[in-house]
Amino acid sequence: MSRGDPQARSVYAWEDAVVAPRDRTPVPFARLQALVDHVWAEEGLRWPPRVRRLPGQARRTVARATRLAIEAPAELPSWVLLHEVAHALTSDVDGNNAGHGPDFVAAYLRLLVRHARLDRAMLEASLVAAGIAWTRDLPPPPSGQGGRQG
């Protein structure tokens, strides 16, 4: 978590309290790319990020993502993978990203509802209660491209 991402701590706490208890589906590394490809295609996009192993020295990092790659351990809960896909969706190839800000939360919310089948009204109410901002009318990414345009 960077100092320039003031909402990150709140998002992580919200996930631990609200999302994690409702989605305990573990996904083995061998299935992660297929899941990323599916989610990306369902968003109407091509060229999904590539899934690769999280380096062994990344001891405090569960997973991480850029527009081009998602790094993951041997197994991930599906909600963590959706979190990382939301980062990829709100990043561009130049390394610009939305951090854990309102655009990221909106993309993540859309993915949780669509792919983890969590209730939108419950998630939105819990975001309000946690004081987490999200872009309420964030359009889906431009068809075929994926990620922010810069």
Secondary structure, DSSP 8 states (H G I E B T S, - for coil): --TT-TTHHHHHHHIIIIIGGG---EEEHHHHHHHHHHHHHHTT-SS--EEEE--TT--S-S-EE-SSEEEE-SEEEHHHHHHHHHHHHTB-TTS-B-TTSHHHHHHHHHHHHHHS---HHHHHHHHHHHT----TT-----TTT-S---
